[in-house]
Amino acid sequence: LDWWHADRYCEQHFAQLLLEPQDSERAALSSLLQSHHISGAVWLSERDGVLHRPRWRRDHVVPVLVFGDKTDTKYVKVLSDFPALPAVTACAHLQWDTRTQDIATIFSYAVPAFMNEFQLRGLVDEEGFVRFALIVHEHHSPYLPVFRADGRWHHFCVTWQQENGTWAIYADGKRRASASGLCAVGPAASQPIHSQGTFIIGQDQDSLGGTFKKKESFSGNITDLHIWQQVLSAEQIEKVRSCWVVEQDLVFGWRSNALEAESTVREVTTQFLCPGPVEECRVFEVGGSGFSYTSCLQPLPFICGYTKDAYQQLQRAQLGSSPSLASRVNTLAERTVIPENVFTSYVQDMNLSVALDALNILVTVLREAETPVLESSDLLVVLQLLKQVCDVEAQEGEELETLEQLGQHYVEVTELILEEQNIETWSSVSQVIRGPMAVVELCDRMMSHLAPLLSAGRTKITLQHRNVGLQRVMVKNMWFGYGSLQLCLSSPASQDVAASDGGQKSLTTMVGTAVISSTLLSDYQELSTSVWYHLQHRAQVPEEGLGYNFPVFSGFCCVSPAAGGMWSTAGCSVVTSLPDSTACFCNHTTNFAVLLQVYERQQRTAKEELTLQTLTFIGCGVSFCALIVTFILFLAVGVPKNERTTVHKNLIFALATAEALLMFSDLAKTNQVLCFTLTAFLHLFFMAAFSWMLVEGLLLWSKVVAVNMSEDRRMKFYYVTGWGLPILIVGVTLATSFDKYVAEKHCWLNIQNNVIWAFVGPVLSILAVNTFVLCRVVVVTVASARRRSKMLTPNSSLEKQIGIQIWATAKPILVLLPVLGLTWVCGVLVHLSIVWAYVFIVLNSLQ
């Protein structure tokens, strides 16, 4: 058979083509094949995994550089020594950011003689095309259209040669522009591109390796950049577009360890579905030189291989149970629809009507029992039939209604074999088919054949049967409910309770949502793209108050790379995580789900919450009264006006106002406008209180370290710090996060996103500064006390001197801890134990 039919034959028998043997195994394998009268070449399984759907496309997994918005800081440097280049070809895959029409520099190569020695720039024109311009030796080609600015991945190559200055630009395998005379006249006419330069991706170099401009920076994604010291032919460029690397004269090959990326440039791994033809397949030369390539369409012998465990499971399934389902289907059809032996049967090609008839009979048999429980052999023959059907393609002239009925029956059979009662059956053949994700992959293949159903009048197809559904527009979607998918795919190894970590214990990991699959299509071909999805959790969180410990679910966005593959978080991140749902972003399309990590967390009881609320109200009340009395004393007693009293009064006013607002914040949470306003003022006055605590620290520092600043200038600086800084922080936060500023159940900043850091970040910085000030003051105080002790009581005992030193250390700490706000550090420890919550309330009530 040809490679494609040989590969399909092995797959339909739950095997795979012969894998490439190790060097030590070649001679033995060759002798074994010759003893069975097999000579010449035999097919090998493709190491890179040629896909089964479009027969001329294959997977390509590569690191992708994500540049995001235009900036003057993001860049990637190529760590390679470039020789002189009398001819050059540079190729890459590119995803253009269509939000801007400014010039973008894809790459720039600079040498001391010419900053623009070799550079590629682009822009989006008014007609929606991306235009490229090539620069060599400071000479600039015109901007010419190369591909549409549609946000999709495109492949490009640029070539240039010293002779005649001939250049060309290719996009998606076609030559879009070419000319001669680029640097063909003048002093640069006979010069190659100079060696030992600096190659930067994403920025234009105005100086060697630097001086970038935001307006000329690149925004978008780029991968698979390769550079050759020759002009590649059109055939070679087509091969490169197909993800094959031309090794001859390769100067730089795409790999992560050869790139130096600025810290804000993200690197993600994505899976490309390569667009070009792959017409040669790998073969093993029996009794010959080893391995070579030949046309995939040539009929050659082949060998299907099993792992030992898979083969033994197949034997047990075949011998240990009678194929009752296959017998009933074949009896009802009065012909052999399902072969009874998955080892020896020859799977013949089907047409549309034969496939529909086979599935129709199978559905009828499966419906006979309300909850069909399948034997291992039954499950294998059903999957074998589904593999056959998903390879059926509609021929010209066949009824489209038949195709839609076939899809509907396919969905129904899939749902019936995924019923929960078949969980043990799936487990019994786990080494053969590696779990129910095989069904997800088969459904995905089946969906690719529904393309003829789409038309201008019908842009959407939906097929559904209970927990399984297929939907096709320009995006192909599938969803699978719980059933055996959820039970089989949840990780059994994670059932053991993990060690406690931060008050939480991991109980288990489960597939906590429906499993979905999504693929973007163009001209019925799959495209690699990013995807955002939001899935509801199926696991239930018990109500609070029913016990001291309750499960907490932590969501992980996961993908399954292939049928039966392990779940992975590669290329996916959590956007938002809520108790009942998780939103995820992935940089490629595949099979998705959310895995829930279940934790046991120590939850406060209702009595403890009430106690904390009562203590908080009493503590705030006591603190508020003490602050008001202190403020009145400062005004009435006639305390001398100086820097210290002014700073004290401002701190007292800000802290008293904040605590008064906090005591009554619960009364405002039912009124949205009032709650928002109260939150903004709470943010402002608590931020002001901490700012004046910072001023207290600066004032102390000015007494410890000589500062060349007059008192008037210091006070202006203190007022700017104490009131100006909080107003600025609150204003910027409101301007950037107006819609997500307030928490859902409290009149305070939202902790479900980054808004809370508009308070926590500055507070932690202030506490760090004041901690340093306190340490400096303690050192000075202790040194001063030691000198005074030696002068006044030179003959005192060692015990007395130690006592003096201890008091000299303790006194400033006890006095300055509340003034500098360092008692708030206890707030960081509240989540560890309720004891710290009590300590935090008491200490800050006494501040």
C-alpha positions in Angstrom: 0.0 0.0 0.0 1.0 3.7 -0.2 2.1 5.3 3.0 -1.3 6.9 3.7 -3.2 3.6 3.3 -0.6 1.7 5.2 -0.7 4.2 8.1 -4.5 4.1 8.1 -4.5 0.3 8.1 -2.3 0.1 11.2 -4.3 2.8 13.0 -7.6 1.0 12.3 -6.0 -2.1 13.9 -4.9 -0.1 17.0 -1.3 -0.3 15.9 1.2 1.9 14.2 3.7 1.7 11.4 7.1 0.3 12.2 9.2 2.7 14.3 12.7 3.5 13.3 14.9 0.8 14.8 18.0 1.6 16.9 21.4 1.2 15.3 22.0 -2.0 17.3 18.7 -3.5 16.0 19.0 -2.8 12.3 20.9 -5.9 11.3 18.6 -8.2 13.3 15.5 -6.5 11.9 16.8 -6.8 8.4 17.5 -10.5 8.8 14.0 -11.1 10.2 12.4 -9.3 7.3 14.5 -11.2 4.8 13.5 -14.5 6.4 9.9 -13.6 5.6 10.8 -12.9 2.0 10.6 -9.1 2.4 13.2 -7.1 0.6 13.7 -3.6 -0.7 12.1 -0.7 1.3 9.3 -0.9 3.9 7.4 2.1 5.3 8.4 3.7 8.6 6.3 5.8 10.9 7.0 9.5 10.5 9.1 10.8 13.4 7.4 14.3 13.1 3.9 12.9 13.0 2.3 13.5 9.6 -1.3 14.3 10.2 -4.1 12.0 8.9 -6.5 14.8 7.9 -5.2 16.8 5.0 -2.7 14.2 3.9 -0.2 16.9 2.9 0.1 18.7 6.2 2.1 17.9 9.4 2.6 19.2 12.9 5.4 21.6 13.8 5.9 22.6 17.5 8.1 25.7 17.9 8.8 28.5 20.4 7.0 31.8 19.5 8.1 35.3 20.5 5.1 37.4 21.6 5.9 41.1 21.4 2.5 42.5 22.3 2.1 46.3 22.1 4.6 48.7 20.4 7.3 49.8 22.8 10.9 51.1 22.8 12.1 48.4 25.2 11.0 45.0 23.8 13.6 43.3 21.6 15.3 39.9 21.0 19.0 39.6 20.1 20.2 36.8 17.9 23.3 35.2 19.5 25.1 34.2 16.4 28.3 35.3 14.6 27.3 36.3 11.1 29.9 35.9 8.3 30.0 38.3 5.3 26.9 37.6 3.2 27.3 38.1 -0.6 23.9 36.5 -0.7 21.2 36.0 1.9 17.8 34.5 2.5 15.7 35.1 5.7 12.5 33.3 6.3 10.0 33.2 9.3 6.4 32.8 10.3 4.7 36.0 11.2 1.4 37.1 12.9 0.9 40.8 12.2 -0.8 43.1 14.8 -3.5 44.8 12.8 -4.3 47.5 15.5 -1.7 50.0 14.2 -0.7 51.3 10.8 2.7 52.6 11.9 5.9 51.3 10.4 7.1 48.1 12.2 10.6 46.7 12.1 10.6 42.9 11.8 14.3 42.6 12.1 17.4 44.8 11.8 21.1 43.9 11.3 23.6 46.6 12.1 27.3 47.0 11.7 29.5 50.0 12.5 29.6 51.1 8.9 25.8 51.0 8.4 23.1 51.0 11.1 20.7 49.8 8.4 22.9 47.2 6.9 20.1 44.6 6.4 16.6 45.3 7.6 13.0 44.3 6.9 10.2 46.8 7.7 6.5 46.7 7.1 3.3 48.7 7.5 -0.5 48.2 6.9 -1.9 50.2 4.0 -5.4 51.7 3.7 -6.6 48.7 1.7 -5.8 46.3 4.5 -2.5 44.8 3.1 0.8 44.4 4.9 3.5 46.0 2.8 7.2 45.1 3.2 10.3 47.1 2.3 13.8 45.7 2.3 16.9 47.8 3.3 20.4 46.9 2.4 23.5 49.1 3.0 21.1 52.0 3.9 19.3 51.6 0.5 15.6 51.3 0.7 13.2 49.3 -1.6 9.6 50.5 -2.0 6.9 49.3 0.3 5.1 46.5 -1.7 2.0 44.5 -0.6 2.7 40.9 0.4 -0.3 39.6 2.4 -3.5 40.7 3.9 -3.5 42.2 7.4 -6.0 39.6 8.7 -4.3 38.6 12.0 -3.4 35.1 10.8 -0.1 33.4 10.6 1.8 34.1 7.3 5.1 32.8 6.1 7.6 35.1 4.4 11.1 35.0 2.9 13.3 37.8 1.7 16.3 37.3 -0.6 19.2 39.5 -1.7 22.4 38.9 -3.6 25.4 41.2 -4.1 25.5 40.6 -7.9 23.2 43.2 -9.5 21.6 43.9 -6.1 18.8 41.4 -7.0 16.2 41.0 -4.3 12.8 39.3 -3.9 10.1 39.0 -1.3 8.0 35.8 -0.9 4.8 35.4 1.1 2.9 32.2 1.7 5.0 30.4 -0.9 4.5 32.9 -3.7 6.9 35.6 -5.0 5.2 38.9 -4.3 7.9 41.3 -5.4 11.3 41.3 -7.0 13.7 43.7 -8.7 17.4 44.4 -9.1 19.6 47.4 -8.4 19.3 47.5 -4.6 22.9 48.7 -3.8 24.0 47.9 -7.4 25.6 51.3 -8.0 28.0 53.5 -6.0 30.7 52.5 -3.5 28.5 49.7 -2.0 28.1 47.9 -5.4 30.7 45.3 -4.8 30.2 44.9 -1.0 28.5 41.9 0.6 26.5 42.4 3.8 29.2 42.9 6.4 30.2 40.3 9.0 30.1 40.4 12.8 27.1 42.6 13.1 24.2 42.8 15.6 21.0 41.1 14.7 17.9 42.4 16.5 14.3 41.1 16.2 11.5 43.6 16.7 13.4 46.9 16.7 15.2 49.4 14.4 18.8 50.0 15.7 19.7 53.7 15.6 22.9 52.8 17.3 24.7 49.4 17.4 22.4 47.2 19.4 20.3 50.0 20.9 18.5 53.4 20.6 15.1 52.0 19.7 12.0 54.0 18.9 8.5 53.0 19.9 6.9 54.1 16.6 9.2 51.8 14.6 8.9 48.7 16.8 7.2 45.5 15.9 4.0 44.3 17.5 2.7 40.8 16.9 4.2 37.3 17.0 7.1 35.8 15.2 8.7 32.3 15.0 10.8 29.9 12.9 13.3 32.6 11.7 16.1 31.0 9.6 18.9 32.8 7.7 21.0 31.3 4.9 24.2 32.4 3.2 22.6 31.9 -0.2 19.5 32.7 -2.3 17.0 29.9 -1.9 15.1 28.7 -4.9 11.3 28.8 -5.1 11.2 25.1 -4.5 13.4 25.4 -1.5 11.3 28.2 -0.1 8.2 26.1 -0.5 9.9 23.3 1.4 10.9 25.8 4.2 7.2 27.0 4.3 6.3 23.3 4.9 8.5 23.4 8.1 11.4 21.5 6.5 14.8 23.1 7.2 17.3 23.5 4.3 20.6 22.7 6.0 22.9 23.8 3.2 24.5 27.2 3.9 22.3 27.7 7.0 23.8 30.6 9.1 21.1 30.7 11.8 18.5 28.2 12.8 15.6 29.0 15.1 16.1 27.8 18.7 15.5 29.3 22.1 19.0 29.0 23.4 20.3 31.2 20.5 18.1 34.1 21.5 18.6 36.8 24.2 15.1 38.2 24.9 14.3 41.3 26.8 12.4 40.3 30.0 9.0 41.6 28.8 9.1 39.6 25.6 7.1 36.4 26.2 8.1 33.1 24.7 5.4 30.5 24.3 5.3 27.2 22.5 2.7 26.6 19.8 1.8 23.9 17.3 1.7 24.8 13.7 -0.2 22.9 11.1 2.3 23.3 8.3 0.8 24.5 5.0 3.1 23.0 2.4 3.1 19.6 0.7 5.1 16.8 2.3 5.4 14.3 -0.6 8.3 12.1 0.6 8.0 9.5 3.4 10.6 7.7 5.4 11.5 4.0 4.5 13.8 1.3 5.9 16.0 -0.3 3.3 16.0 -4.1 4.1 19.6 -5.4 3.8 20.7 -2.0 2.5 22.0 1.3 3.7 19.5 2.0 6.4 17.0 4.8 5.9 16.0 7.0 3.0 13.0 8.8 1.6 10.7 8.0 -1.3 7.4 9.1 -2.7 4.5 8.6 -0.3 2.3 7.4 -3.1 4.5 4.4 -4.0 3.0 1.1 -2.9 5.4 -0.6 -0.5 5.3 -3.4 2.1 4.7 -2.3 5.7 4.6 -3.7 9.2 2.2 -2.7 12.0 3.7 -2.8 15.5 2.2 -3.0 19.0 3.7 -2.4 22.3 3.8 -5.5 24.5 1.2 -4.3 26.9 -1.2 -3.2 24.2 -0.8 -6.5 22.4 -1.6 -8.5 25.5 -4.6 -6.4 26.3 -5.9 -6.9 22.7 -5.5 -10.6 23.1 -7.3 -10.7 26.4 -10.1 -8.6 25.0 -10.4 -10.8 21.9 -10.3 -14.1 23.8 -11.8 -13.2 27.1 -15.2 -12.0 25.8 -17.5 -12.9 23.0 -18.1 -10.2 20.4 -21.9 -10.2 21.1 -22.4 -6.6 19.8 -20.7 -7.4 16.5 -22.8 -10.5 16.1 -26.0 -8.6 16.7 -25.1 -5.8 14.3 -24.1 -8.3 11.5 -27.2 -10.4 12.0 -29.4 -7.3 11.8 -27.6 -6.1 8.7 -27.5 -9.6 7.1 -23.9 -8.9 6.2 -20.5 -8.2 7.9 -20.7 -4.6 9.0 -18.3 -5.0 11.9 -15.6 -7.7 11.7 -15.4 -9.8 14.8 -11.6 -10.0 15.0 -9.7 -6.7 15.2 -6.4 -8.5 14.5 -7.1 -10.3 11.2 -9.9 -8.3 9.6 -9.1 -6.3 6.5 -10.8 -2.9 6.9 -12.3 -2.0 3.5 -13.0 1.6 2.3 -16.6 2.8 2.7 -18.7 5.2 0.8 -21.3 7.5 2.3 -24.3 5.3 2.1 -22.6 2.2 3.4 -21.2 4.2 6.4 -24.6 5.6 7.2 -26.2 2.2 7.0 -23.6 0.7 9.3 -24.0 3.5 11.9 -27.8 3.3 11.7 -27.7 -0.4 12.6 -25.1 0.2 15.3 -27.3 2.9 16.9 -30.3 0.6 16.8 -28.4 -2.2 18.6 -26.9 0.2 21.2 -30.4 1.6 21.9 -31.8 -1.8 22.7 -30.7 -1.4 26.3 -31.3 1.9 28.1 -27.8 1.7 29.6 -25.7 -0.4 27.3 -22.7 -1.9 29.1 -20.0 -2.9 26.5 -17.5 -5.7 26.6 -13.9 -4.9 25.8 -14.2 -6.5 22.4 -17.4 -4.6 21.7 -15.7 -1.3 22.5 -12.8 -2.1 20.2 -15.0 -3.0 17.2 -17.1 0.1 17.7 -14.0 2.3 17.7 -12.7 0.4 14.7 -15.9 1.3 12.8 -15.8 4.9 13.9 -12.2 5.1 12.6 -13.5 3.8 9.2 -16.4 6.2 9.1 -14.3 9.3 9.9 -12.2 8.5 6.8 -15.3 8.6 4.5 -15.5 11.7 2.4 -18.6 12.9 0.5 -18.2 12.5 -3.3 -19.5 14.9 -5.8 -23.2 14.2 -6.5 -23.9 12.5 -3.2 -26.9 13.9 -1.1 -25.8 16.4 1.6 -28.7 15.2 3.8 -27.0 11.8 3.9 -23.8 13.5 5.2 -25.7 15.3 7.9 -27.5 12.2 9.0 -24.1 10.4 9.2 -22.8 13.2 11.4 -25.8 12.9 13.7 -25.4 9.1 14.0 -21.7 9.5 14.7 -22.4 11.9 17.6 -25.0 9.5 19.0 -22.7 6.5 18.9 -20.0 8.6 20.5 -22.3 9.6 23.4 -23.5 6.0 24.0 -20.0 4.5 24.3 -19.0 7.3 26.7 -21.7 6.5 29.2 -20.5 6.3 32.8 -21.2 2.6 33.2 -18.5 1.8 30.6 -15.7 3.2 32.7 -14.3 -0.2 33.6 -14.4 -1.2 29.9 -12.3 1.8 28.9 -9.8 1.0 31.7 -9.5 -2.6 30.5 -8.1 -1.5 27.1 -6.2 1.6 28.3 -2.9 0.4 26.8 -4.6 -0.1 23.4 -6.5 3.1 22.9 -5.1 5.2 25.9 -8.5 6.5 27.1 -11.6 8.3 25.8 -9.6 11.2 24.3 -9.4 8.9 21.2 -13.1 9.6 20.7 -12.5 13.3 20.9 -9.8 13.0 18.1 -12.1 10.8 16.0 -15.0 13.4 16.3 -12.6 16.1 15.3 -11.7 14.2 12.2 -15.3 13.5 11.4 -16.1 17.2 11.7 -13.6 18.0 8.9 -15.9 16.1 6.4 -19.0 18.3 7.1 -17.6 21.2 5.1 -19.8 20.7 2.1 -22.8 21.4 4.3 -21.8 25.0 4.7 -23.0 27.6 2.2 -23.9 31.2 2.0 -27.4 30.4 3.1 -26.2 28.1 5.9 -23.3 29.3 7.9 -23.7 27.2 11.0 -24.1 23.4 11.7 -25.0 22.0 15.1 -25.3 18.3 15.8 -26.0 17.2 19.4 -27.1 14.2 21.3 -27.3 14.7 25.1 -23.7 15.3 26.4 -21.9 15.4 23.1 -22.2 18.0 20.4 -20.5 19.3 17.2 -20.8 22.8 15.9 -19.2 24.1 12.8 -18.9 27.6 11.4 -15.6 29.2 10.5 -14.6 27.8 14.0 -15.1 24.1 14.6 -16.2 23.4 18.2 -17.0 20.2 20.1 -18.1 19.6 23.6 -18.3 16.5 25.7 -20.2 16.2 29.0 -19.0 14.3 32.1 -19.8 10.6 31.8 -16.8 8.3 31.4 -14.7 11.2 29.9 -14.6 12.9 33.3 -14.0 9.7 35.3 -11.3 8.3 32.9 -9.4 11.5 32.4 -9.2 12.6 36.0 -5.8 11.7 37.4 -5.9 8.6 39.6 -2.4 9.2 40.8 -3.4 12.4 42.5 -5.9 10.8 44.9 -3.4 10.7 47.7 -3.6 13.7 50.0 -0.5 15.9 49.5 1.5 17.5 52.3 0.0 20.6 53.8 1.1 23.8 52.1 0.2 27.1 53.6 -2.8 25.8 55.4 -4.1 23.9 52.4 -3.9 20.2 51.6 -4.3 18.9 48.1 -7.0 16.2 48.0 -7.3 15.3 44.3 -7.2 16.5 40.7 -10.2 16.0 38.5 -11.5 17.1 35.1 -13.8 19.7 36.5 -15.6 20.9 33.3 -16.9 19.6 30.0 -14.1 18.8 27.5 -14.1 20.9 24.4 -12.2 21.0 21.2 -11.9 24.1 19.0 -10.3 24.7 15.6 -10.2 27.7 13.3 -10.8 27.0 9.6 -10.1 28.9 6.4 -11.0 27.3 3.1 -11.7 24.2 5.1 -8.1 24.0 6.2 -7.0 24.4 9.9 -5.1 27.4 11.1 -3.0 27.8 14.2 -4.4 30.6 16.4 -4.9 31.6 20.0 -8.2 31.0 21.8 -10.0 32.3 24.9 -12.6 30.1 26.6 -14.7 30.2 29.7 -15.9 26.9 31.2 -18.4 26.3 34.1 -17.2 23.9 36.9 -19.3 20.8 37.3 -17.8 20.0 40.8 -19.9 21.5 43.6 -18.5 23.6 46.5 -20.3 22.8 49.7 -22.0 25.7 51.4 -20.1 27.6 54.0 -20.9 27.1 57.7 -21.6 23.3 57.3 -18.2 22.5 58.8 -14.8 23.8 59.7 -13.0 22.3 56.7 -14.4 22.5 53.2 -12.9 21.8 49.7 -11.6 24.7 47.7 -11.1 24.3 43.9 -8.2 25.8 42.1 -8.5 25.7 38.3 -5.7 24.8 35.8 -6.2 25.5 32.1 -5.2 22.4 30.3 -4.9 20.9 26.8 -4.5 17.3 25.6 -2.0 17.1 22.8 -3.4 13.9 21.2 -5.8 11.1 21.8 -4.9 9.5 25.1 -2.2 12.1 25.7 -1.4 13.5 29.1 -3.0 16.8 30.2 -0.6 19.7 30.0 -0.7 23.4 30.9 1.8 24.3 28.1 0.7 27.4 26.2 -2.3 28.1 28.5 -2.9 30.5 31.4 -5.7 31.3 33.7 -7.4 34.7 32.9 -9.9 34.7 35.8 -10.7 32.0 38.3 -14.0 32.0 40.2 -15.6 29.4 42.5 -18.0 28.2 39.7 -16.0 28.8 36.5 -12.5 29.4 35.0 -11.6 31.6 32.0 -8.5 30.5 30.1 -6.3 31.8 27.3 -4.3 29.4 25.1 -2.0 30.2 22.2 -3.2 27.4 20.0 -6.3 25.4 19.3 -6.7 21.8 20.5 -8.7 19.9 23.1 -9.4 21.9 26.2 -10.7 21.4 29.7 -10.2 22.9 33.2 -8.5 20.6 35.7 -9.6 21.4 39.3 -7.0 21.0 42.1 -9.1 20.3 45.2 -7.8 21.7 48.5 -8.8 21.5 52.1 -8.7 25.0 53.6 -9.1 26.0 57.3 -12.3 28.2 57.1 -13.3 30.5 60.0 -16.6 29.5 61.7 -19.5 32.0 61.9 -18.7 32.5 65.6 -15.1 33.4 64.8 -16.2 35.8 62.0 -18.6 37.5 64.5 -15.9 37.8 67.1 -13.5 39.4 64.6 -16.1 41.8 63.4 -17.0 42.8 66.9 -13.3 43.3 67.9 -12.7 45.3 64.7 -15.6 47.7 65.5 -14.6 48.1 69.1 -10.9 48.5 68.2 -11.7 51.1 65.5 -13.9 52.9 68.0 -11.3 53.0 70.7 -8.6 54.1 68.2 -10.9 56.7 66.8 -11.7 58.2 70.2 -8.0 58.2 71.2 -7.0 59.9 68.0 -9.7 62.6 68.4 -8.7 63.3 72.0 -5.0 63.5 70.9 -5.9 65.9 68.0 -7.9 68.2 70.4 -5.0 68.2 72.9 -2.6 69.3 70.1 -5.0 72.2 69.4 -6.1 73.2 72.9 -3.1 72.7 75.1 -0.9 74.9 73.1 1.8 72.5 71.9 4.5 74.4 70.2 4.2 74.5 66.4 7.0 72.7 64.6 7.6 70.0 62.0 6.9 67.1 64.4 3.5 68.4 65.6 2.4 69.3 62.1 3.2 65.8 60.9 1.5 64.2 63.9 -1.7 66.2 63.3 -1.9 65.3 59.7 -1.3 61.6 60.5 -4.0 61.7 63.2 -6.5 63.4 60.9 -5.9 60.9 58.0 -6.0 57.8 60.3 -9.1 58.9 62.3 -11.0 59.7 59.1 -10.1 56.3 57.6 -11.2 54.4 60.7 -14.5 56.3 61.0 -15.3 55.4 57.3 -14.3 51.8 58.0 -16.6 51.4 61.0 -19.7 52.4 58.9 -18.6 50.8 55.5 -20.9 47.8 56.0 -24.0 50.1 56.0 -23.1 51.3 52.5 -22.7 48.0 50.7 -26.3 47.8 49.6 -26.1 51.1 47.7 -23.8 50.7 44.7 -23.0 54.4 44.3 -22.5 55.1 48.0 -20.3 52.0 48.3 -18.1 53.1 45.3 -17.7 56.5 46.8 -16.9 55.2 50.3 -14.3 52.8 48.8 -12.6 55.6 47.0 -12.4 57.7 50.2 -11.3 54.7 52.2 -8.5 54.1 49.7 -7.6 57.8 49.8 -7.5 58.2 53.6 -5.8 54.9 54.4 -3.3 55.7 51.7 -2.8 59.2 53.2 -2.3 57.6 56.7 0.5 55.4 55.4 2.0 58.3 53.4 2.1 60.4 56.6 3.7 57.4 58.4 6.3 57.5 55.7 6.8 61.2 56.4 7.2 60.3 60.1 10.1 58.0 59.0 11.6 60.7 56.8 11.4 63.2 59.7 13.2 60.8 62.0 15.8 60.2 59.3 16.4 64.0 59.0 17.2 64.0 62.7 19.6 61.1 62.4 21.3 62.1 59.1 22.3 65.7 58.3 20.0 66.9 55.5 20.8 70.1 53.6 17.2 71.3 53.3 15.4 74.2 55.0 12.4 73.5 57.2 10.0 75.3 54.8 11.2 73.3 51.9 11.0 70.1 53.9 7.3 70.8 54.9 6.4 71.4 51.2 8.0 68.1 50.4 6.1 66.4 53.3 2.7 67.8 52.2 3.3 66.6 48.6 4.2 63.1 50.0 1.5 63.0 52.6 -1.5 64.2 50.4 -0.3 64.5 46.8 1.0 60.9 46.5 -2.3 59.3 47.8 -4.4 61.5 45.5 -2.2 60.5 42.5 -2.5 56.8 43.3 -6.3 56.9 43.8 -6.8 59.0 40.7 -4.7 56.7 38.4 -6.4 53.6 39.8 -9.9 55.0 39.2 -8.9 56.1 35.7 -7.5 52.7 34.7 -9.8 50.3 36.6 -13.1 52.2 37.1 -15.4 49.2 36.2 -13.6 46.7 38.4 -12.6 49.0 41.3 -14.9 47.7 44.1 -15.2 44.2 45.5 -18.5 42.3 45.0 -19.5 41.9 48.7 -17.6 44.6 50.5 -17.0 48.3 50.2 -13.3 47.9 49.5 -10.9 47.4 46.6 -11.5 44.3 44.4 -9.1 41.5 45.3 -10.1 39.3 42.3 -7.9 41.3 40.1 -4.8 43.6 40.3 -6.7 46.6 41.7 -5.8 45.6 45.3 -2.2 46.2 44.5 -2.9 49.9 44.2 -3.1 49.8 48.0 -0.9 46.8 49.0 2.0 47.7 46.7 2.6 51.3 48.1 1.9 50.1 51.7 4.6 47.3 51.5 7.0 49.9 50.0 6.4 52.3 52.9 6.7 49.7 55.5 10.0 48.6 54.0 11.4 52.2 54.1 10.2 52.7 57.7 11.7 49.4 58.8 15.1 50.6 57.4 14.6 54.0 59.3 13.8 52.2 62.5 16.9 50.0 62.3 19.0 53.1 61.7 17.5 54.9 64.6 18.0 51.9 66.9 21.7 51.7 65.9 22.3 55.4 66.6 20.3 55.2 69.9 22.3 52.2 71.2 25.6 53.7 70.2 24.7 57.0 72.0 23.5 55.0 75.1 26.8 53.1 75.2 28.9 56.3 75.1 26.7 58.0 77.8 27.1 54.9 80.0 30.8 54.9 79.7 31.0 58.6 80.6 28.6 58.7 83.5 29.2 55.2 85.1 32.6 54.0 83.9 32.9 51.4 86.7 29.4 49.9 86.5 29.0 46.2 86.4 28.6 44.2 83.1 25.0 43.2 84.1 24.0 46.9 84.4 25.6 47.8 81.1 23.8 45.0 79.4 20.5 46.2 81.0 21.2 49.7 79.7 21.8 48.4 76.2 18.6 46.3 76.2 16.5 49.3 77.3 18.2 51.5 74.8 17.2 49.0 72.1 13.6 48.3 73.3 12.6 51.9 74.0 12.8 53.3 70.4 11.3 50.1 69.0 8.2 50.3 71.4 7.8 54.0 70.7 8.4 54.0 67.0 6.6 50.8 65.9 3.1 52.3 66.0 4.2 55.7 64.8 5.9 54.2 61.7 3.0 51.9 61.1 5.1 48.7 61.4 2.3 46.9 63.4 0.5 46.6 60.1 3.1 43.9 59.1 1.0 41.5 61.2 -1.7 41.8 58.4 0.5 39.7 56.1 0.3 36.8 58.6 -3.5 36.9 59.1 -4.2 34.0 56.7 -1.9 31.6 58.6 -3.9 31.5 61.8 -6.8 33.3 63.5 -4.4 34.2 66.3 -2.6 36.6 64.1 -6.0 38.2 63.2 -6.6 38.9 66.9 -3.0 40.3 67.3 -3.5 42.5 64.2 -6.7 44.0 65.5 -5.3 44.7 69.1 -2.0 46.3 67.9 -3.7 48.6 65.4 -6.4 49.6 67.9 -3.6 50.9 70.1 -1.8 52.7 67.3 
